[in-house]
Amino acid sequence: MEGRKSGRLDYSALLRRKTVIGANVVLMTLIAFGIFAMGSYLNARHYVRFDFTDTGRFSLSTKTKNILKGLDKPVTVTVLFNQAELFYDRIVDILREYEYTSSKIKLVHIDPVRNPTKMRELTQRIKAEEIQLNSIIFECGERAKHVGQADVIERKFPFKFKGEEAFTAAILSVTQGEQTAVYVTTGHGERGLEDYDRPGFSDIATALKRDNYRVIPLDLMTRKEIPADCEVLVIAGPTKSFGSEEIAFIRSYISDRKGRLLVMLEPAFGPYEKTGLEDLLREYCVNVKSNTVVYNKVQLPFYGLQTVAEIYVNEERYPEHRITQDMRSLNSVFFGACAIECLPASNEKPYQCKPLAMGPDNSWGETDVGIAHQKPEFNQDKDLAGPITIAATSEPVDTEAQAAIAHGSIPVQAPPKGPRITVFGDADFIANEYAGHPGNRDIFLNSVNWLTQKETQLGISAKPPDVRRAMVDPRQMKLIYWISVAGMPAFGLIVGSYVWWRRRR
């Protein structure tokens, strides 16, 4: 009896134990499932993306990020691309990066074939007669921008993806009001905006339009005034002098209308004819050394140390400035620039001149320019010792900030009101021949955005398409052939023979 009773008690205890263990397993499974579900929920809404590619292929440029972070209006991006189309995955990936960077971006996918109803609704909403398939629609309020396949993909080998430039331009187009007017003077030998040859400015004009600017030529002698909608006046490489009447128009525009001026000079390698702008710029503490061209000594392969007129600007050669603060990793190249000196501010000239780009330490300003059969050499008695300033900006002295510092308080970070001027000692750096250099276009576009106080559009532009080619000559092809056809099989045969020989012993 006692054995049976103890057996029943043991069985009951064992049953209870199994029940507790089973309940424990179920509870732990539910807890694990709950933790997994909560982790998945948080991961879907709060995640971090990393780009481990060498060229940052899947990362947005700093300029695009600044624009997205500065958005104050929601933007709906509707993708109408067929999944079988070229670069579809790349398009979706980069648009997801836009959505991840800014909460103002909403990404929507519509299959035009399977969802004709949504297509009709979209067509009516943006008030379009028809919508092209394989395209992206950007909407903000009542404004809409259509980006077609040709804007995203360059349809010639090697196929290039230009999505970020097109998408960022579309966002600027729908979120900003009217295009900002940029007038470029003509009639003094300036570069042509429609000139597609190497010295022309067609590439940079296209880049300005992509940044939502209207680029308009201006002949002051014909117009007899600077238009009222002019936000920036650009003087691009004049080779002839401005008349006194034209200088009066420009002076009135800067002083009376608090205008914005961007000047790019074109120094000559010979007798220099003044442009008439030198005295005007000196009124704003920018002194242009018009009879001086900056040279640089560089080590060239097979040629040794050579004197060249190309000036390379990078890292510490960009002084502290809002225009260049994101450009430390980029090189800008200037060709035959003239020297610029920043004059101190005074009560008569209350303007602060700041260097924007400087030549390297071994550069100098050559005063005897264009003398036949004479190699440029630094002459301590006449030439300017380096480093030389080749670009500078000028704006009113911030008297309120100075007063705050004098009283021991922190000044309010606000741009001073008044005219703004940017002067480059070279115009070649944005010509079609040189605009492809990584920093050249950015320093110019940042200067225009700084002049118009579009701070969110400062930064490094979208990277050019990453196209890598392997150039193999016939000798290398022959070597690759014999390595793959004979070398690798022979190596396996030798290793196998060695192993067989070792085992035989």
C-alpha positions in Angstrom: 0.0 0.0 0.0 2.7 2.4 0.9 4.6 1.6 -2.3 1.5 2.3 -4.4 0.9 5.5 -2.5 4.4 6.8 -2.9 4.3 5.8 -6.6 1.1 7.8 -7.0 2.7 10.8 -5.2 5.8 10.5 -7.4 3.6 10.4 -10.5 1.7 13.4 -9.4 4.8 15.4 -8.7 6.3 14.4 -12.0 3.2 15.5 -13.8 3.3 18.9 -12.0 6.9 19.2 -12.9 6.3 18.5 -16.6 3.4 21.0 -16.6 5.6 23.7 -15.1 8.4 23.0 -17.6 5.9 23.1 -20.5 4.4 26.3 -19.3 7.9 27.7 -18.9 8.8 26.7 -22.5 5.6 28.3 -23.8 6.2 31.5 -21.8 9.8 31.8 -22.9 8.7 31.2 -26.5 6.1 34.0 -26.2 8.7 36.3 -24.6 11.2 35.5 -27.3 8.6 36.1 -30.0 7.6 39.4 -28.3 11.3 40.5 -28.2 11.8 39.5 -31.8 8.6 41.4 -32.9 9.5 44.5 -30.9 13.1 44.4 -32.3 11.7 44.1 -35.8 9.3 47.0 -35.2 12.0 49.2 -33.9 14.5 48.2 -36.6 11.9 49.0 -39.3 11.5 52.5 -38.0 14.8 53.3 -36.4 17.7 51.9 -38.3 21.1 52.9 -39.5 22.4 52.5 -43.0 26.1 52.1 -43.9 27.8 52.4 -47.2 31.0 50.3 -47.4 31.8 51.0 -51.1 35.1 52.7 -52.0 33.4 55.5 -53.9 30.3 55.9 -51.6 28.1 54.7 -54.4 25.0 54.3 -52.2 25.4 57.5 -50.2 23.9 60.9 -50.9 26.1 63.9 -51.3 26.4 66.5 -48.5 24.6 69.0 -50.7 21.6 66.7 -51.2 21.5 65.9 -47.5 21.6 69.6 -46.6 18.7 70.3 -49.0 16.7 67.4 -47.6 17.3 68.4 -43.9 16.2 71.9 -44.8 12.8 70.9 -46.3 9.8 72.4 -44.6 7.2 71.0 -46.9 6.2 67.4 -47.6 7.2 65.9 -51.0 5.6 62.9 -52.5 7.8 60.8 -54.9 5.8 58.5 -57.2 7.8 55.8 -59.0 6.3 54.5 -62.2 9.3 52.4 -63.3 8.9 48.8 -64.5 10.9 46.5 -62.3 12.5 44.9 -65.4 14.0 48.3 -66.5 17.7 49.0 -66.4 18.8 50.6 -63.1 15.4 50.0 -61.5 17.1 48.7 -58.3 19.5 51.6 -58.2 16.6 54.1 -58.6 14.6 52.6 -55.8 17.7 52.3 -53.5 18.6 56.0 -53.9 15.0 57.1 -53.4 14.8 55.1 -50.2 17.9 56.9 -49.1 16.1 60.2 -49.7 13.2 58.9 -47.6 15.5 57.7 -44.9 17.3 61.1 -44.7 14.2 63.3 -44.5 10.8 62.6 -42.9 9.3 65.1 -45.5 9.9 62.6 -48.3 7.2 60.0 -49.0 7.9 57.3 -51.5 5.0 55.7 -53.4 5.1 52.9 -56.0 2.5 52.6 -58.7 2.4 49.8 -61.3 1.0 51.6 -64.4 -0.3 48.4 -66.0 -1.9 46.8 -62.9 -3.2 50.0 -61.3 -4.8 52.1 -64.1 -7.1 53.7 -61.6 -4.3 55.1 -59.5 -2.6 56.3 -62.7 -5.8 58.2 -63.7 -5.9 59.8 -60.2 -2.3 60.8 -60.4 -2.8 62.3 -63.9 -5.8 64.3 -62.6 -4.0 65.4 -59.5 -1.0 66.9 -61.3 -3.2 68.2 -64.1 -1.3 66.5 -66.9 -2.7 65.3 -70.2 -0.6 62.1 -70.0 2.2 60.7 -67.9 5.2 58.9 -69.4 5.8 55.4 -68.2 9.2 54.6 -66.6 9.4 57.9 -64.9 9.3 59.5 -61.4 6.8 62.2 -60.4 7.8 64.7 -57.6 4.9 66.6 -56.0 4.8 69.4 -53.4 1.4 71.1 -52.9 0.2 72.0 -56.4 3.6 71.9 -58.0 4.8 68.8 -59.8 8.0 67.8 -61.6 8.3 65.0 -64.1 11.7 63.2 -64.3 11.9 60.9 -67.3 14.1 57.9 -67.9 16.4 59.9 -70.2 17.1 62.3 -67.3 18.1 59.4 -65.0 20.1 57.2 -67.4 22.5 58.2 -70.1 21.7 55.8 -72.9 25.1 55.3 -74.4 27.8 52.9 -73.4 28.9 52.8 -70.7 25.4 53.4 -69.3 25.6 56.1 -66.6 23.3 56.6 -63.7 22.5 60.3 -63.1 19.7 59.9 -60.6 20.8 62.0 -57.7 21.4 65.1 -59.7 18.0 64.8 -61.4 16.1 63.9 -58.2 17.6 66.7 -56.1 16.9 69.2 -58.9 13.3 68.1 -59.1 12.9 68.6 -55.3 14.3 72.1 -55.5 12.0 72.8 -58.4 8.8 71.8 -56.6 9.7 73.1 -53.1 11.1 76.5 -54.1 9.1 79.4 -55.6 10.2 81.1 -58.7 13.6 80.4 -60.1 16.4 82.7 -58.9 17.6 85.0 -61.6 21.3 85.0 -62.4 22.4 87.6 -65.0 25.7 87.2 -66.8 27.3 90.2 -68.5 28.2 90.1 -72.2 30.0 92.5 -74.6 33.4 92.4 -72.9 34.8 89.2 -74.3 33.2 87.1 -71.6 32.8 83.3 -72.1 29.7 82.1 -73.9 27.0 80.4 -71.9 25.9 78.4 -75.0 29.5 77.6 -76.0 30.0 73.8 -75.8 33.7 74.0 -76.8 36.4 73.6 -74.2 36.7 77.3 -73.2 32.9 77.7 -73.0 30.6 77.8 -70.0 27.8 75.6 -71.1 28.4 72.9 -68.5 28.3 75.3 -65.6 25.2 77.1 -67.0 23.5 73.7 -67.1 24.5 73.1 -63.4 23.0 76.4 -62.4 19.7 75.6 -64.1 19.7 72.2 -62.3 20.0 74.2 -59.0 16.8 76.1 -59.9 18.5 79.2 -61.2 17.5 81.2 -64.3 20.6 82.1 -66.3 20.1 85.2 -68.4 22.7 87.1 -70.6 22.9 90.9 -69.9 24.3 93.6 -72.2 24.5 96.7 -70.0 25.1 99.0 -72.9 21.9 97.9 -74.5 19.8 97.4 -71.4 21.1 100.5 -69.6 20.2 99.1 -66.2 20.5 95.9 -64.1 17.0 94.3 -64.0 15.0 94.5 -60.8 14.8 90.7 -60.5 18.6 90.2 -60.6 19.6 88.2 -57.6 23.2 87.7 -58.7 25.3 89.5 -61.3 28.0 87.4 -62.8 31.0 88.8 -64.7 32.7 85.8 -66.3 36.2 86.4 -67.6 36.1 89.9 -69.3 39.0 90.6 -71.7 37.9 94.2 -72.5 37.3 97.2 -70.2 33.9 98.1 -68.8 32.8 101.7 -69.6 32.3 104.3 -66.9 28.5 104.1 -67.4 28.5 100.4 -66.9 30.6 100.7 -63.8 28.1 103.2 -62.5 25.3 100.7 -63.0 27.2 98.0 -61.2 28.1 100.3 -58.3 24.5 101.5 -57.9 23.3 97.8 -57.9 25.7 96.9 -55.2 25.4 99.9 -52.9 21.8 101.0 -53.4 20.1 97.7 -53.9 22.4 95.6 -51.7 23.2 93.5 -54.7 25.2 90.3 -55.1 28.2 90.3 -57.4 30.4 87.3 -58.6 33.5 88.3 -60.6 35.8 85.9 -62.4 38.8 87.6 -63.9 40.9 86.5 -66.9 44.5 87.5 -66.4 46.6 87.7 -69.6 50.0 86.3 -70.1 51.2 89.5 -71.6 50.3 93.2 -71.5 47.2 93.4 -69.3 44.3 95.6 -70.0 42.4 96.6 -66.9 38.7 95.7 -66.8 37.7 98.9 -65.0 36.4 96.7 -62.1 39.6 97.0 -60.0 38.8 100.4 -58.4 35.2 99.2 -57.8 36.3 96.1 -56.0 38.8 98.0 -53.9 35.9 100.0 -52.5 34.9 96.7 -50.9 38.4 95.8 -49.6 39.2 93.5 -52.4 42.5 94.4 -54.1 43.1 92.6 -57.5 46.7 92.4 -58.6 45.9 92.6 -62.2 49.5 92.6 -63.5 50.4 89.4 -61.5 49.9 85.7 -62.5 50.4 83.0 -59.9 52.8 80.2 -60.8 53.4 76.9 -59.0 56.3 74.4 -58.9 55.2 70.7 -59.1 57.1 67.4 -59.5 56.1 65.8 -62.8 56.8 62.2 -63.8 59.8 62.0 -66.2 60.2 65.8 -66.2 61.2 66.5 -62.6 60.4 69.9 -60.9 58.5 72.1 -63.3 57.0 75.6 -63.2 53.3 75.6 -64.2 50.4 78.0 -64.1 48.1 75.4 -62.7 47.3 76.0 -59.0 46.0 73.1 -56.9 43.9 74.0 -53.9 43.0 71.4 -51.3 42.6 70.8 -47.5 44.3 73.7 -45.6 44.4 75.8 -48.7 40.7 76.4 -48.2 40.6 79.0 -45.4 37.7 78.8 -42.9 34.6 79.8 -44.8 31.0 78.7 -45.1 31.5 78.2 -48.9 34.3 75.7 -48.5 33.7 74.0 -45.1 32.6 70.8 -46.7 35.2 70.8 -49.5 38.3 69.8 -47.5 38.6 66.4 -49.3 38.2 67.9 -52.8 40.8 69.5 -55.1 40.1 72.7 -57.1 42.3 73.5 -60.1 42.9 77.1 -61.3 44.8 78.0 -64.4 46.7 81.3 -64.7 45.0 83.0 -61.8 45.8 86.5 -60.7 46.6 87.4 -57.1 44.1 88.9 -54.8 44.8 90.9 -51.6 42.3 91.4 -48.8 42.4 94.9 -47.4 41.6 95.7 -43.8 38.1 97.1 -43.0 37.9 100.8 -42.0 35.2 103.3 -41.1 35.1 104.5 -44.8 35.1 100.9 -46.0 33.2 98.8 -43.4 33.6 95.5 -45.4 35.2 92.3 -44.3 37.3 90.6 -47.0 38.0 86.9 -46.4 40.3 84.6 -48.5 38.4 81.7 -50.1 41.2 79.8 -51.9 44.9 80.0 -51.6 47.8 78.6 -53.6 50.3 76.2 -52.1 53.4 77.4 -50.2 55.7 77.0 -53.2 53.5 79.3 -55.4 54.3 82.9 -56.1 52.9 85.9 -57.9 54.9 86.7 -61.1 55.0 90.4 -62.1 57.0 90.0 -65.3 54.4 88.1 -67.2 54.6 87.3 -71.0 58.3 88.2 -71.6 59.4 86.1 -74.5 61.9 83.2 -73.9 62.0 83.8 -70.2 61.2 81.0 -67.8 59.2 82.2 -64.8 61.3 82.4 -61.7 60.7 83.9 -58.3 62.3 87.3 -57.8 62.3 88.3 -54.2 62.6 92.0 -55.0 59.6 92.2 -57.4 57.4 89.1 -57.1 54.9 88.2 -54.5 55.9 85.5 -52.1 53.5 82.6 -51.5 51.1 81.4 -50.5 48.9 83.7 -52.7 45.2 84.3 -52.3 43.4 83.6 -55.6 39.7 83.9 -54.5 38.1 86.0 -51.8 34.7 87.2 -50.6 33.5 90.5 -49.2 30.5 91.4 -47.0 29.6 94.1 -44.5 31.3 93.9 -41.1 28.9 92.5 -38.6 28.9 95.4 -36.1 26.2 93.7 -33.9 28.4 90.6 -33.5 31.4 92.7 -32.7 29.4 94.6 -30.1 28.2 91.4 -28.5 31.7 90.0 -28.3 33.0 93.3 -26.8 30.3 93.0 -24.0 31.2 89.4 -23.3 28.1 87.8 -24.8 27.6 85.3 -27.6 26.7 86.9 -30.9 23.6 85.8 -32.8 24.6 83.6 -35.8 22.9 85.6 -38.6 24.4 86.7 -41.9 25.0 90.5 -42.0 22.6 92.4 -44.2 24.0 94.2 -47.2 25.8 93.4 -50.4 27.9 90.3 -50.9 30.8 89.9 -53.4 32.9 86.9 -54.5 36.0 87.4 -56.6 38.0 84.7 -58.4 41.3 85.5 -59.9 40.6 83.0 -62.7 37.7 82.1 -65.1 39.2 79.0 -66.6 38.3 76.8 -63.6 34.7 76.5 -64.6 35.2 76.3 -68.3 34.1 73.1 -69.9 37.7 71.9 -70.0 38.2 72.2 -66.2 34.7 72.1 -64.7 35.0 68.3 -64.4 37.5 68.5 -61.6 35.8 67.5 -58.4 36.1 70.8 -56.5 35.8 73.3 -59.4 32.0 73.1 -59.9 31.3 72.9 -56.2 33.3 76.0 -55.2 31.5 78.0 -57.9 28.0 76.7 -57.1 28.6 77.2 -53.4 29.6 80.7 -54.1 26.4 81.4 -56.0 24.3 79.8 -53.2 26.2 81.8 -50.5 25.6 85.0 -52.4 21.9 84.3 -52.5 21.9 83.1 -48.9 20.7 79.6 -49.8 22.6 78.0 -47.0 20.9 74.6 -47.3 22.2 74.2 -50.9 25.9 74.5 -49.8 28.0 71.3 -49.9 29.5 68.8 -52.2 27.4 67.9 -55.3 26.4 64.5 -56.4 29.4 62.3 -57.4 29.9 61.6 -61.1 28.9 58.1 -62.2 31.5 55.5 -61.2 32.7 54.0 -64.4 35.7 51.7 -64.2 37.5 50.4 -67.3 40.3 47.9 -67.7 42.6 48.8 -70.5 44.5 45.7 -71.6 47.1 45.7 -74.3 47.8 42.7 -76.6 50.8 41.6 -74.6 48.8 41.5 -71.4 45.9 39.7 -73.2 48.4 37.0 -74.3 49.7 36.7 -70.7 46.2 36.3 -69.3 45.4 33.7 -72.0 48.4 31.5 -71.2 47.9 31.8 -67.4 44.3 30.8 -67.6 44.6 28.1 -70.4 48.0 26.5 -69.5 49.3 28.0 -66.2 46.4 27.1 -63.9 46.0 23.5 -65.2 49.7 23.0 -65.1 49.9 24.2 -61.5 47.2 21.7 -60.5 49.1 18.9 -62.3 52.4 19.8 -60.6 50.7 19.8 -57.1 49.0 16.5 -57.8 52.2 14.9 -59.0 54.0 16.1 -55.9 51.4 14.7 -53.6 51.4 11.3 -55.5 55.2 11.2 -55.2 55.2 11.9 -51.5 52.7 9.1 -50.9 54.7 6.7 -52.9 57.5 7.2 -50.5 
